[in-house]
Amino acid sequence: MLRITELRLPLNHAEDALRPAVVARLGLARDADLLSFTVFKRAYDARKKTAMVLIYTVDCELADEAAVLARHQGDAHVRPSPDTRYQFVGHAPADFYTPGERLRPVVIGFGPCGIFAALILAQMGLKPIVLERGKAVRERTKDTWGLWRQGVLDPGSNVQFGEGGAGTFSDGKLWSQISDPRHLTRKVLTEFVKAGAPEEILFVSKPHIGTFRLVSMVEKMRADIEALGGEIRFGQQVVDLRVEKDRSGRRHVRGLTLASGEELRCDHVVLALGHSARDTFTMLHERGVQMEAKPFSIGYRIEHPQSVIDKARFGPNAGHPLLGAADYKLVHHASTGRAAYSFCMCPGGTVVAATSEPMRVVTNGMSQYSRNERNANAGIVVGISPQDYRRDPGGSGPVNPLDGMAFQRIWESRAYELGGGGYVAPGQLVGDFLKNQRGPRSGQAFGSVMPSYKPGVHLTDLSEPGRESLPPYVLQTIREALPAFGRQIRGFDMADAVLTGVETRTSSPLRINRGRDYQSLNTVGLYPAGEGAGYAGGIMSAGVDGIEVAEALGAAMLGVSSRA
């Protein structure tokens, strides 16, 4: 196979225009010399809004591939197609689990990272046991809607906890900027298509699925794991880790304790925690598992009419079926010395209540596959460092890894207070926020943008002295960034746009340190993985990290060479 990259065609090209374009690009003498072709990727270039083009990457089967490659020697855009097929590090023999000889690997958490860790282990014949503190995805969906519609929170079953993880209630974005020399993202996408995702995710430049489709896909992947001998247990929260030292003093995992009181013996554990598993982080810290504080970001959700974003990004091509709802990615380096940036942009989506703890308000964004809701939303967040949130300001030495969680809780509790209770979120019109409007105006009401957050948004002053919704340096940075963003996307700083607070869980506030073998630096057999452990950010990178961790664990169990 041969691959062409950067093949450009007009946005409105005819359906049958791609084949002759491939023939012409390769200089083939006859159309018949192109035996077949498939689109590997399709992107667009929107820099010239009146002359937008589609950019294709195409894999071709040719009658004489060697001759074509020789003719295009030195052409960086005509090369042999890479082998993107997934290769396992090994497989367990049928008698691998002779009674009394080996313990099955355990995966804690069944979000994107845990799903792919468990799937790879199952496909290798290692029959993992998965422990998920939340409920199966359909029961969990009912509980989540209970918060959104009735303001009733189930701390064990919500946007953060349950089958599918936080990614289930998101835009379902399936792209990442991680380095991927082994094409592991292709493995993730292929498994999603097998589970029912549309085949277009294999070639569009920014694939997404949306919440409703994710629900059935997660169920199908669970069934695949179980069919291969894996076991998924819901409502099984891990409350303790048993660690024993060998003669040399090295720490080893030897078991887990569940909230039910059950003791589970194990020697290999994947920690596929979400970024909100605060009680589990505390337990691991108390058990001496090495971890460190890390930077993360906090801010608000901002909502605009999707039509404003479409027009600004696509101009006269707004509404084109191949383009869909427009997204954006923005960053501003402020005079405060900090950067504000857009995070988890959800075209045609909604802002959702994402708390997992009582009397706290947390926001996030979500879209369905259609992305046809009226508003666009994104986080507008500011990066903070461990020195910003340490509980002993001015202290020396490492920051306590749990200080970030305490910092998040302060602002989540403040948001609950400013919203007036019942998980209503505090909000403010962008125009008033930019003017530093003191208190809500008499008769203040929403304008052309109606916020989508449920249970509701209470208009207030997000910057009231003594009751600020976020630290003053964050407020100042966002206040400077919004007009700068308005110069990049016309209308972004429109007066009627709505800020809804607060967005605090952009990523994990800590990292559970691991080595090149993917094991904890000080606890053998413990494999920190995914977003909660500080090694991923989003569905795609979490899935890839789950694969790599499963490979390392599987290689250790099988006694084969690892790719780590």
N, C-alpha and C positions, 0 to 999 in steps of 0.2 A: 504493500500500500504506500501511496505517496500523499503528502499533505501540502496543501496550498494555504498560506495565511495572508491576511490583508487583501482579500479579494473584495473590491468595492463595487456596489451597484446602487442605483438610485432607490430611494425609499419606496417609490411606487412602481418598481419594476414589475414586468409581467411574470406570472407564475412559472412560465417555461423559459425564463431568461437565464437561469443559473447554469444549466448544462452548456449552452453555447459560450457562456462567459468562461467556464472552466476550459473548454476546448481551445478557445482563443488564447487564454492565459498560458497554457502549456505549449501552444504552437503545434497542436496535433494536426496531422495531414487529413485525417478522416474523423468524423464523429464516432464511427464505430471503434476507433482506438481507445475511446473512453468506455470501459466495460461497465463500470458502475461508480457511483459516488454517494457519499453521505455528508450531511452538514454536521461538523463537530461543534461549531459555535457560531452564533449569530449575535452581533452587537450593532450599535448604531453610533454615528458621530453627529452630535447635535450642535456643534460649534457654529455652523452656518445654518440658521433656522429655516431659511428659504430654500436651501439646497441640501437637506439632510440625506445621508447615505447609510446604507446597511453594509456592515463589514463581516465577511464570511471567513471561517476556517473550514476547509473542505478536505475530506479524505477520499482519495481516488484509487480505483483499481484500473490498471492500464494494460493494454496488449503488450507493450514493451517498456516496462518501467525503467530498466537500466538505461535505455537510450534517452528517455526524457530527462532522467537525473543527470546524465552526462551533458546534455544540451544546456541544462540550467545550473551547471556547476558554478558555485559562487553566488548563486541567488539565495539570499537568506529566507525567502518566502516560499521556496519550493524544496522540500526536504522529505526523507522517508518518514512515514508516520510512526510515532513512538508506540511501543507496546503498553497499552493502558490496562491490560488484564491484571487482576489481582492474583498474587502468588502467596499461598500460606507458608508459614515457617515450618509447619509440620502437622501431622495428624496422629491422634492417639490410636493405638491398636485396639481391637475389639475387647481384649481382656485387660485393658489398662486399669480398670477399677476392680481388681481382684479383692474380694471382701477382706477388710482389715488392713489393707496395704496403703491406700492413699485417701486423702480427704479432697472433696471437690472444691474448686475455687468459689469464692463468694464475691458478688458484686453488690455494693451498697449504693442504691440509687438507680432509678430507671428513667432518667431523662435521656437526651440524645447521646451523651457519653456512655452511660450505663447500658443503653440499648445496644450500641455498637460493640462495646466490650463484651457483653453477654453473647451477642450474635456471633462474633468471631470465635470466642471460646467454644460455643456450641458447634459451629461449623468445623472446628478442629477436633471435635469429639470429646471435649473436656466437661460437658454437662454442668454448667455453672448453676449455682443457687443465687437468685437475685432477691435482695431484701429492699422493699420500697415502703417507706413510712406512710405514704398516702394511699389513696384508693385507686381502683381500676379507672380508666380514663372516662367512661361514660358516667359513673357515679360521681367522679371528681368534677365533671362538667356541671352536673346539677348543683353541687355544693358551691362551685364558683359563681354560677348564676344567682345562687341564694344571696351572696354578698352584693352582687351588682344590682339585683332587683329589690331585695328586702333589707339590705344592710346587715345581714347575719353572717358572721365569719365563723368558719370551721378552721381552727388553727392547724389541723392535720390534713386538710383537704381544701386546696385553694389554687391560685395561680402558680404558687411556688412549689407545692408538694403534691405528688401523685404521678400516676403513669404518664410518661411523656415529658415530664419536667416543665420548667417555665417556658420552653420553646413551643409547647402546644398552644399556649395562648399568646401568640405573637404574630408577626407578619409571615412567619415561616420562611424567612430568607435563607437561601441555600447557596450563598457565595461567601468567600472569605479571601483575605489577602495573605494568608499563610503561605509559606514556601511549600511546594508540593511536588518534589522531584519524583516520587513514587506513584503519583496519580491516585492517591488514596481518596481524594474528593470524588473521583470517578466511581470508586467502590461504594461510597456513601450514596451517590445519586442513583447508581444502578440498583442498589437494594431498595431505595425509595420507590423507584419505578416498579420493581417486582411487587412492592406492597400496595400499589395502586396510585402512585403519583402520575401526573400526565407526562408523557414521554418528552415533551418539550423542555423539561428541566435538564435534559441531557445536553441541550445545545444553546438555549438562550443565555445571554451574557449575565443576566441577573435573575436566576430562577427563584421562584417562591411557590409556596403551596397554600398557605392560609390555614386557619384553625380547623374548620369543619373537615377538610380533607385529611389533616394530620390525625384526627381522632381515629378514623378507620384504618389508616396506615399503621399507627402504633399498635392497634389490635392485631393486625396481620403479622407484624414483625414479632410480637409476643408469641403468636401461634407457631411461627417458624422456629423460634428458640425452643419452645416446649416440644415440638415434634422431633427435635434433635436431642432430646434428653435433658434440656434445661428446665429449671423450676423457678417460677416467679411467685413470690409471696408478698401480698399486699397487707397493709396495716402492720408492718413489722419494723418498728423503729429500733435502731441500734442505740443502746444507752451506755454500753461499756465495752472496752477493748481489753482483752487479756494479753499481757505481754510478759514473756519469760526471758531470762538471760541464760546464755549458754556458759560453758566453762571459761571462755575467753572474755565474757562480759558483754557480748553482743546481744542486743534485744531482738526477739523474734515474736511475731504474731502467733498466738496459740488458740485464740478463740474470741467469740463475741457474746455479749449478753443483750437480749432483746427486752423491750418494755414489758412483755408478757412474763418475764422471768426465765424464759428458755435460755439455756446455755448451748451455744453452737460451736463445736470444735472446727478449727480451720487453720491452715498454714499460709494461704494465699488470699489476700483481700484487695479488691479494687475499690478505692474510695472515690466513687463517682457522685460526689455530693453536689448539690446546687449551691449557688452563692448565698442562699438564705438559711442554710442549715446551722443556725447560730448555736443551738444547744449542742449539736454534735461537735462543732469546732471547739466549744468550751471543754467538752469531755476529752477530746484528743489532746488539747493543751494540758489538761490536768494529768493525763497519762504520759506526758513527756514526749509526745510526738513533735519532732522539730518543725517549726513553722516561723514565719516572719510577717511583719506588717508590710503592706504594699500600697502603692498609690491607687486611687480610683477617682470617680467623678460624681458630682452632684449638681442638680439644677431643677428645671421644670420641663413639662411638656408644653409645646406651643402648637396651636391649631390655626390653620388658614382654610379658606375654601380651596378645594383641590383644583378648581378651575383657574385660580390665580397662579398656582404652581405650574400647571400644564401650559398656560399661556407664556409664562416667563421662560420656561425651559424649552418648549417646542415651537413657540410662535404659531404660524399658520398651520402647522402640522398637528396641533393639539387635537386629541381625540382619534388619531390614527390607530386602527386596531392592532398594528404590530408594535406600537409604542406603549399603549396602555396608559395608566396613570403615571405621571412623572414623579421622580424622586429627586433628592438633592443631597449633597454632602458639603458642609460648610465648616470653615474654621477661621477664627480671628485671634491674633496675638495682641492682647490688650496692653495698655499702659501700666496695668497693675502687675505686669510680669507674668500673667497667667494666660492660658488659652481657653477660649470658649469654642465649643464645636457642636455640630448636630450629631445626634446619636440615635440609632435604631429608628430610622425614618420609616414611617408607615403610610404609603400612599393610599388614599381612599379608605382610611381605616378609622379606628376609634381609640380614645384614651381609656384605659381600664384600671380598675382598682386592683392592686397587686400586693397588698399587705398579707403577711402571714402571722402577724401578732396582734392581739387585741389592742384597741385604742391607739392605733397608729395608722397613718395614711401614707401609702406608697402608690405612685403612678407608673404605668408602662404603656406601650402602644401595641395595637393588634390590628391585623387586616384579614379579611377573607380572601380566597383565591381570586374573586372577581375584582377586588379593590374598587368597589363602586359606591362606597359611602361618600357623603358630601364633603367631608373635611380631610385634609392632609394633616398628619401630626408627626412630631419628632421630639426627642429630648434635646434641650439646649442646656448643655452641662459644662462644668468647669472642673478641670483637673485639680486634685488636692493630693498632698503628700502625707506620709506618716507624721512628719513634724507639725503639720497643720492640726492633726487630730489627737495627738498624744495627750493622755490625761494628766501628765505632769509637765505643763508648758515650761519650756526652758530647761527641761531635764536633759541629762547626758546619757549616752548609751543607747542600745536598741530600744525601739518603741515596742510596748507590749502588743503582741499580735491581735489581741482581743479589743484593743482600743478603737479600731475602726468600726466595729459593730456598735460599741457604746455611742460613738459619734453619730452614726446613722440613726440610732434610736432617738437621740435628742431631737433631730429635725423631723422625724416621722411623727413623734409625739406632738411637736409644735404644730405640724400640719393638721393633725386631728383636732387640736384645740382651736386653731384658726378657722377650720371648716365648720365648727359648731357641733361636732359629734356625729354619730351615726355613719361614720366613714365618708361623710361629705368632704370634698376637697376644697381647699382655699384656692381662689383664682383672682386674676386681675387682667383688665384690658391692657394690651401692650402700650396704647397711647398714654394711659395713666401711669403705668410702670415707668415709661421713659421720662415723664414729667416729674417722677417721684411724688405723685399725687398722694397727699396725706389723707388717708381714710377714704371710704367710698363716698362718691358724690351723692347729693340728695337725688333720689329717684334714679340712681344709677342702674342701668340694665345692659344686657348683652346687645350687640349691634348685629352686623351681618354674619357673624360667626357664633353659632350656638354650640357650646361645648358638648362633647359626646360622653364625658366621664359620668358613669353611674356608680353610686347612688345620687350624685349631683355635685354642682359646683357653687360655692358661696363666694360672691365677690367681696373682696376685702383689700386691705393694704398689705402687700407682701413685704413691705420694707419698713413697717412701723417701728420706730426706735424702741428697743426693749422687748419687742415681740416679733422681731424679724423672722421670716420663714426660712431663711438660709443665712450663713455668715455674711457680714457686710462685704468682704472682699469678693464673694461670689456674686452678690447683687450688683456690685460696681462693675465687675467684668461683663456680666450679661447685659447690663444697661449700655455699656459701650459697644458690645458686639452686635446688638440687634440692628442699629442703623447701618453698620458695616455690611451685615448680611443683606439689608435692603438695597444696597448698591450692587450686590451680586444677583439678587433675585428681586425684581421690581414687585413691591407690595409686601415684602416679607415683614417690614416693620409697620404695616398698616395699623391704624389706631384700634380697629375692631378685632384684631387677632387676639387670641386668649392664651394667657399663661396659666397652667394648672399645676399645683404643687403637691408633693415634691417627688422628684426622681432621685433616689438615693442608691438604688441597687443596680448600677450600671455594670459592675463586675464585683468579684469577691474582694473583700477588704484585707485578705491575707493570702499567703501562699504556703502550702504544705510542701516543704523542700524535698526534692527527689534528685537522684543521681542519673547518670547516663543509662543505667539499667532500669530506670523508671521506678525504682523502689525508694521508699523513704530513706533519707540519709542516715537515720539512726534506728530504724525499725525494719528488720528483714521481713519480707513477705507482705509488706504494706505498700500498695501501689496508688499514690495520690494521682487523680486524673480529672480532667475536664475543668469546667468553669469554677466550681466551688473551691477546688484545690489551687486555682490561680494559673491554669495552663490553657485556657480557651476563652473565647468570647463569642457566643452564638452557636447555632445548630451545627454548622458545617465544621468549624474548628473543634467543637466538642466531640463530634462523631469521629473525626480523624484521630484525635487524641485517644479516644476509647479504643480505636483499632490498634494504635501503636502500643498502648499499655497492655492490651490483650495479647499481642504478639510477644512482648517481653515476658509476661507471666506464663504464657503457653510454652515458650521456649525453655523457661526455667523448669516447668513441670515435666516436659518431654525430654529434657537433657539434650536439646539441639542448639545450634548456633542462633543467637538472636540478631536482629537487624539493628539493635540499639547501639 
